[in-house]
Amino acid sequence: MDNEKLESFRVYIAEYKTKLTKKFRERKKWTPPNPNHILAVIPGTILDILVKKNQHVKEGEILLILEAMKMENRVIMPFDGTVTSINVTKGETVPKKHIMVEITPD
C-alpha cells in the first residue's frame, strides 16, 4: 500500500488526501433507484396481488400485500401510472430489493 498514490477528495471547502483501500476501490458503485420499480424493502411472502398488468392505478392505491415478520405490509402506488409488469405471484417468497412491480407514470 506504500506505493499507492494519495487520492484527493473534498468535503465542503476542505480538501483531504488519503490512500484508498482495496475494498473501497473494488466496491459496487451506488446507482440511484429507478422510481418505476416497486422493490421489496424487506424479505417476505406475497399474500395478495390487487392489480393486473396494464391496469391504471392512482397514487395511494394498494398494489399488493407483503407479509414480513408476521406483519401484513400494504405496498402502495407512489404516483398515478400504469402497471407494466408484475414480477411476483401469490404465495411467492421474495428477497429484499426484489422488483415486485414495474410501473409507467402517467
N, C-alpha and C positions, 0 to 999 in steps of 0.2 A: 504494500500500500504506500510505501515511501516514494515510489517512483511515479505515483499519480499526481497530476496537477491539481491545483486548487480551483474550485468552481466558485463563481460569484453568484450571489442572489440578493435580492432587495426585499426588505420589509419596511414598507412606507418609504421614508427617505434614507434609512440606514442601509449601507451595503456591507455584506459579510462575505468571507471566503471560507470554504470548508472542503474537505475531501469527502466524496460520495462513497457510501458503502456499496458493495456488490449487490446486496439485497435491494437497495434503493434504485440502483441503475437498472436492475432486471425486473422491477415491479411492473404490474399491469397498469397501464396508463388509465386515468379516470376519463370517462366519456359521459356527457350529460345524458340523463334518461330520456327516452322517447315518450313524449306526452300522449302518444296514440296507443301505447301499450299499457294494459292494466296488469300489473305484476302482483304475485303473491308476496305480501310483506312478511309472512310467517309461514312455515310449513303447515300443511293441514289437509283436510279432506273436503272435497266439493260435495255439499249436501243437496243443493238445488241450483239449477240454472234457470233464470227467469226471463231470458231474452233469446231471440233467434237471430241467425245470420241475416243481414240486410235489414234488420229492424231499426227504425228511427227511435232514438231514446233521448229523453230530456234530461238536463242536468238534475242530479239528485235522485233519479230513479235507481232502484236496486237492480244490479246486473246478475249477481249470484250470491249464494250463501257459502261461506268457507268456515268449516269447523276447525278450530285450533285451540289446544289446551282446554278442552271441554267448554269452549265458548263458541257461539254462533256469530260470526262476523259478517255483516252485510257489506258487500262490495258495491259502492255506488258509482254512478256515472259522473265524471268530473265536469263535463260540459255537454252541450247539445251536440248530437252526432249520430252516426250510423254504425252499427256493429258490422265489421267487415269479416271477422273471423272469430270463432270460439275454439280455443285450443285445449279444452278440458271436457271431461264427461262426468256425469253424476256418479258419485262414489269413488272417483279417482283421488289418489293421494298426490299432492303436488309439493315440490320443494320450494324453499324461499327463492324469490326472484324469477319464478316461472311465469312466462307470459300466458295469462289465462284468457284474455280477450283483447282483440285488436279493434280499434275504432277509428273512424274518419270524422273529423269535425265538420259541422255544417257552416 
